[in-house]
Every structure is written in C-alpha cells, then in structure tokens.
C-alpha cells in the first residue's frame, strides 16, 4: 500500500467491483421480475380459461385443460373446499387450500341452498359483495401467490393465479391455475453463475490494466526522482531533470522543478560570489591594519594612527553592509513605521558635516511625503546615494524630494561624469565598481548601490539611474505612499 500503483489498482478494482455487483443485482432483479410477470400472465390465462368454462356450467369432467402438467388447476367453492383438481395433481401449497381430493357431492349443477340463493339475489340487486354476476368471470385482477405442486410425482415451484367465476346457479368458484417457475429459476441461476464466474476475471483485468497504466504514467516521475537523487548526491545544480514531451501534470512538474533548480543554482552561485568577494574585500583592510600594528609594535614612533583608524572604520562599515545584505537575503521585512521622507532627507544631510561637497536639498514647503517602512534602512539608502555622489561629483550635489504619482520620488543628482547607459544596471550588482582605476578606499566596496536597490525593492519601490541635467548621474528612488488608516 506504500506504492501509488498499488493504491490506484486496488482503488479502481474496488470501485469496479462495487459497480459490477450493483449492476448485477439490478440485472437479476429485472430479469426475475420479467420472468415472474410472464409466469403470472400464463397462470392468469390458464385460470380464466377454466373459469370461463365453469361460468358456462361446463361439467368438471368435461373441462378442457391445456397442458395439465405445466398448468395444474385447483377449483374451490365459497367455503374453501376443493371441488376439482387437474389430472396428476397430488399435492399443492400456496393456494390457501392444501387439499387435492374433491368433495364428492360438489358439482357445477348443484342447487344452492336457500341461504346461498338469497345471497346471490342480493348480489344481483347490487349488494356490493364484489362477486361476478351469474354466468360470468370476475374482471378484477387475479390474486397471485407462490407455491409448490406435485404433479405425477414431481414437485416443483409454481406461480398461482386465483380467478373467480359464478355459475348460472349462483355458485361462486375460485380457480387456482399455476405456471411453472423452473424457467425463471434456471435463467436466474444461469445469469448469476455467469456473473460469479466472470466477475473475478474482469476484476483481475481491471487491476492489471490499472497497474500497467499507472506504472507507465508514473515512469517520468521515477525518472525525475532518480535525477533529483543524483543531483543531491553530486551537489551539481547545473543538472536538470528530464522533461517528458506530454503536456500533462507530470510535464509541468518537471518544468517547475527545473525552474526551481535554476533559481537555486543562481542563488548558490550568487552566495559563492558574495562569500568570495566579501573575503577579498575584508583581506585588504585586515592586512593593512595588521601591518600597521606590527610596524607600531616594532617601531612605535612609526605608528600611523589615522591610517589604522581609517582601516578600522572601513572594516566596520563593510561588516555592517555584509550584515545588512545577509538580513535582506534572509527575507527580513521592513517595519511598518510611518516616515516623512522630506524630514528624513534634511536630517541625514544635516549630519554630513565632513562631506567634500555641500548638498543642496529641494523639498516643497508644507508638503508631507509619508511612506511606510524601516527608518534605519531608508536612512541607509539615502546615505549610500549621497556617498556615491560625493565620490563622483565635481562641484554640485542636489537632493530633490517631490510627489510622483502614487508615491514620493527622492532624486540625488551630481555634476560628475555620469554612468554609461550600458552600465546602468550593472552598477547595482554587488561588489561592482566602474572606477577600477581608483583605489579601493576611494571607490568603496561596491555594496552601497546594491544595498540601496534591495532596500527599495523590499519597501515596494524602485531605484534607477538616469542622466542628470547637470551632466552627471541622477539616482531616482521611488517609494509608495503609506496606506491611509
């Protein structure tokens, strides 16, 4: 039962078995009902033929009985006494009278007693007894019953029909004529036997076909499983699972699996590059700081204290950037604090007292630009953009805050060399520098713009670069307005 194929085969077999059993019972019921209806018709016809002869005062000895062996006849009077039985009938049940010996004095032409005659007179006057008129056969539906009869020493099951007839003398007789049920029983038994014989074979075929079809349908799944196991064992994320040519759910599963592997490969590769680049970036300031400390240990008078402090600060900034990137990669969501962007920009610019070039801030008076997010992360974005502008500007840096559609736009412009159009996306990659000719101290670690774009994206915004009217670069940060309560 741990196999999907086994569960599918067993489930299909059980469903088909239940359906076939229900259908077989319905067929047997319909067949039995139809055959019994035919037996009822035969018994009724035989009973009415005899009743018609009795209504015409035909003597018992002169009754014309067709096929007495297949249609045994018993006639009873109003008191339930047997007055006539067909030839060869030795025992009978199911007619309400088990006797088969006719009453000696009974005859069709017997004169009724005065009491009986009065009753008959009442019937003629419409007394409502329900009996047929003199010399007539009852037109009501006959009563049917199941029973047995022994004819010529052979006992069999019969279906009996009871029909009333009244002679001209006013004597009401009940004719019980039977029709054999042997054909019905034989037909039902034959069909039942065929069903019982064919049902196991059919169920075996259903189980086998379901097993084979399920096995064929799940074969691509097994191929995908084996390839995934091989990828896990080899740790080679460049491999892909086979995609079947069909357009079913399994093919979509294979395509989705390959897409997941592609994303996972890119993520792992990006992580590897990140670790390698981080190690490379950390190596230089650590080596420089160690060299300075070793020189200071041997020659205290040669200690470059400002250089050691600068290297330490650089290490601190780099460690903070790496920590923030790790938190962003881990899916850290920004807070939900409401932040006024204009005030945030003014505060950040006011604290940058050591900048090489003064920063001009353009914010409309009285305007409120509220966004929702993490104040610390947004401060980091603005600071990174200003640091980038300070490295590349010549004489002028401008920060403009303005409304832009359903959000606020923060644009940082400088009058430097700008960013080539074919490099405007690459600069947002981690550890990427376009100023390779510069020293690492002047050019930074190449993480500022990558962090800024990641933070903007996690706040539901964007960060792009364009050409500024001053001729340099214009970095545009767009953030959606905070939702109103």
N, C-alpha and C positions, 0 to 999 in steps of 0.2 A: 504493500500500500504506500510505500515511500516513493514509488515511481508514478509520474504523471500518466504514463502509458497504461499502467495497471489500473489506476483510478478511473481513467477515461473508459477503458474496456469494461470494467466492472459496472460503472455507472450506466453506460449505454446498454449493456446486457440486461441490467435490472429494469431499465425503462422499457426496453422492447419486450421483456418477459411480462411485465405488468400489462402493457398494451395488448399483447397477444392473448393473455389469459382473459382479460376483459372482453376482447373481441370474440374469443372462442366461446365464452359463456353466453354472450349475446347471440351468436350464431346458433348455438344449441337450443337456447330458449325460443328463438324464432322458428327453428326447424321443428321443435317439439310442438309448438303452438299450431303451426300449419298442419302438421300431420294429425294432431288431435282434432282440429277443425274438419279435416277430411273424414276422420272416423265418425265424428258427430253427424256429418251430413249423410254418410252411409247408413248409420243407425237410424236417423230420423226418417230417411226414405223407406227403409225396411219396416219401421214401426207404422208409418202412415199407410203403407200398402196393406198391412194386416188390419189396421184399424178401419180402413175404408171397406174392406170385405166384411168385417164384423158389423159395421153400421148398416150394411145391406142385408143383414140376417143370414150371412153365409154360415153354414154349419161348420163346427170345428174340424170335422173330418174332411170337409171339402175345401178348407183354406189352402190357397195356392202360395206356398212358401218357396222363395228362391234361395238356393244355396243355404240350406239349414245348418250346415257345418260352420260356415263363416258368419252367419247371422242367426244365432239362436234366438228363439222367441218364447216369451212367457206372458200369459194373459191372466190378470187377476180381476176379481169383481170388486164391488164397492167396499166390501168388508176385508179386502186384502187376501182373500182365499184364492189359491191358484185354480184356475178353471181349464187352462190349456198350456201345454209346453210343446215345443217343436220336437221332432223325432231325434233321438240320440242324446237329448239333454238329460244329464244325470244329476248335476249339482250346479247351483248358481248362487252368487253373492253380489251385493251391490244394488239390488232392485228393491230392497225393503221386505222381500219375502223369499226366504231360503228354500221353501218347499217346491218340489217339482212333480208332486202327484196331484193330478186334477181332482177336484171334488166330484164324486160320482153323479150327483143329481144336477150338477150345473150344466146348463146348455143355453145356447143363444136364444132359443124359442121359449124358455121358461116364462111362466106367467108371474109377474111381480106380485109381491104381497100388497094388501090394501095400503099399508103404510107407505110402501115404496111408490105405489101409484099416486097417492096424494102428493108425495114429494115431487114426483115428476110433473104432476099438474101444476104445482107451484112454480116449477121451472118454466113450464110453458107460459105461465102468466107473468113471467118476468120476475120471479122471486130473487134473481141475482145470485144463484148458487155458483155460477161460473161453469157449469157443466154444459156440454154440447147438446143441441136440440136432438130430438128423436131422429134416428137415421142419419146422423151427421158425425163428422170427426172434428175434434177441437182444433180451432185455428190458432190457439195460443202456442207460443214457443214451447217445445218439449223440455222436460227436465232431463238433464244429463248427469250421469254418475259413472264412477269407475268401479269395476268389479271383476270377478272371475267366473268362468263357466267350465264345466266338464262335459265335453261332447265326445261321444264314442270312446270314452276312457281317456281322453287327452284334456288336461287342464291348461287354460290359457287366460291371459288378461283381455278384457273387453271394455269397450265404451258403450254404455247403455243409454237409450233414449226412451222416455216414457211419454206415450201419446194416448189420450182418452178418446173413446168413441161410445156413442149411445145407440142402442138398437131401437128398432121400431116399437119394441115392447117397453121401452124406457129403462132398460138395464144399461148402466154405465160401466164400461170395462176399460181397464188400463193395459195397454200393450207395451211390454218391455222388449225391445229388439236391440241386439248387440252388434257391434262392429269390432273385429279383432284389432288389437294394438301391437301385434307381432311385427308388422312392417315398420311402425313408428319406432318401436324399441330397437329393431335391427338397424334402422337408418341412424338413429341417435348414437347407438353403440359404435357403429362404423365410423361416423364422423368423429366421435370422441377418441376412438383408438387412433385414427389418423392424426388428430391434433396432438395426442400424447406422444406419438412416435416422431412427428415432425418438429415439435417444439424444441426438444434438446438439440437437434441438428441445426435448426435455424438459429438458436441462441449461440451455438458454437461458431457458426459462420459470422454472426454479428460481432462476437467477441474477437475473433481472429481478424476480421476486416478492420474493426476499430483499432486494434493493436497495431496492425501494419500501417494504417493511415496516420495514426498518431505518431508512430515511430518515424515515418517519412516526414511528417510536418515538423517534428522536433529535432530532426537531424541538424538543421542550421544552428539551433540553439546549442547543441552539443559542440559544434564547431566553434561557436563564439566562446563557450565556456573553456574549451581547451586552449584557445588562443589567449584568453584573459589569464588563465593559469600560467601560461608560458611567459606572458608579459610581466606578471607578478614575480615569477621566479628569476627572470633575466633583468628586471628593472629597466628594460628598454622601452621607453614610452614612445619611441618612433614607430613601433609596430602598430598595426591596425587589425581589427577583427574582420573576417570575410563578410561581405555583404551579399546576400542572395539576390538573384535577379527578380524575384517576385516583388509585388507592391503591398504585401500584407504586413501584419503587425510585427513579424519577426524581422522583416527588412527594415522597418522603421526603428526597431530596437537596435539593430546593428549600426544603422546610421547615427542614431543618438549616442551609442557607445563610442563610436569613432570620433564624434564631435566632442564628447567628454574627454577622450584621450588627448585630442588636440589641445583643448583648453588646459588640461593638466600638464601636458608637455611644455606648453608655453609658460605656465606658471612656475613649473620646476626650473625651467631654463632661466626665467627671469630671476628666480630666487638664487640660482647659482651665480648669475652675473652680479646680482646685488651683493652676495657674500664676497665674491672675488673683488669687486670694485671697492666695497667697504674696507676689506683687508688692505687693499692697495692704498686707499686714502688715509687709513689710520697709520700705515707704516711710516710715512714721511714725517708727520709731526712727532710721532713717538721716537723715531730715530734721531731727529733733530734735538728734541728735548733731552734725550739720553746723552747725546754727545755733549751738549752744553753742561749738563750736570757732571759728567765725567771730567770735562776740562776744568770746571769750577772746583771739583774735588782735588785735582792735582795742582791747579794754579788758581787759587781763589781770586787773585787780582784780575783774572781774565773773564770772570763771570759776566755773561750777557743777560742781565736780569730782565730787561724789556723783551728780549727775544724769547726767553723762557716763558714769560707771562703770555706773550702772543701765541706761542705754540700751545700753551695750556688752554687758552681761550678757544683757539681753533679746535682743539680736541673736544672741549666742552660743547661747542656749537655742533660739531659733527656728530657727537654722541646723541645730542638732543634730536638732531634731524633723523638719525637712524632709528631712534626710539619711536619718534612720531610716525615714520614710514611703517615700522613694524605694527604699530597700533592700527594704522589705516588699512594695511593689508589684512589684518585680523578681522576687519569688518566693524571697527568701532564706529558707532553712530554719533553724530554731533548732538549737543544738548538742544533744549527747546527754549532757551532764554531769548527774550526779545532784545534786539540790539539796534541802536540808532547808528547807522553807518557813518553819517557826517561827523558825529561827535567822536566816533572811534578813530576816524582818519585824522581829525585835528589833534587828538590826544597822542596818537602814535608819532605824528610829525613833530609835535612839540617836544617830545622826549629825545629826539635825534639831534642832540646838540653838537655832536662831533662829526657830522656829515661834511663832506668836502664841498658840496654844492647845496645852497639853501633850496628848500622845497616850497613851491607855491601851491596853496590849497584853494580850490574853487568850489564852494558849496553855496547854494542859494540860501539867502537869509530866511529864516522862519520855516523852511521846508523840513519835513520829517521823513526819513528813509529807514523804516524799521524792517529788519529781517529777523528770522528765527534761526538759532544755531548756537555754536560754541564761540564765545567771545575770544578765548585764547587762541583757537585755531584761526579765526578771521584776522586777529592781530598778526599772527604769523604770516598769513598770506600777504597782507599789506606791507609788512616789514620786508619780506623776501622780494617783493616787486620794487620797493624803494632801494634795497641793497643792489639789485640788478641795475637799476637806473643810475645809482651812484658810480658803479664801475664803468659804465659806458657813456654817460653824459659828458658834454664838454663845458657848458655854461648854464644850462637851464633844465629844471625838472618841475613838472606840473602834475598835480593830482586833482582830478575833477570828479565830483560826485553829482549825479543827476538821475532823474527818473528815466526809465527806459521800458516802455510797455507795462507789463505787469510786475516789474521788478526795478531794481536800482542798479546803475552802472557806475563802477569805480574805474577810472581810466588814469593810468600812470604813463606820462609821456616824457621823453627826453630828446635832446638835440644831438645825439650821438650818431654813429654810423648806421644804426638800424639793423634789422635782421633780414638776410636774403630770403626771398619768397620761398625758395625750395628747402629752406631750413626752418621754417616757421612751426612745423610740427615736431621736428627732431629735438628742438631745444627743450621740450617738455619731458624728454626721456631722462631717466636717472643717470647721473654721472656723465652727462654730456656737456662739453664745453666747446663753444665755437672759437674762443680766443685761446687756442692751444699755444700760441707763441708767448702768451703771458705766463707769469709764474702762477703756481697753484695758490699762493697766498692772495694774489690779486684777483684770480679768476674764480675762486671758490671751489667747492667740491662738486658742483653740478647737480645739487639736490634741491636748491631753492625753488626753481620753477616747477619741478616735478611734484614737490610737496604742495605748492600753491594750486596746481590744477587738480590734484587728488582731493584736497580740502574743498575746493569749489564744487567738484562733482558730488561729493557727499553732502553738500548743502543744497543740492538741486540746482546748482548754477553752472556757469561755463567760464573758461579763461582762454582767451585767444590773443594773438599778437597781430598788429597791423602797422602800417607806416604812419608816423605822426606828421602833423602839419609842419612841425619844426624840422623834419627830415630824419629824425631818429625813429625809435620804436615806440609804439603805443600799445600797452598791455590793457585789455578790457576785461574786467571782472564783472560778470552779471550774476545777481542773486535775486531770487523771487521774494516778493514782499511777504512779511509774516501774515499768517492767516488771521482774520479778524475773529474775535470770540463770538 
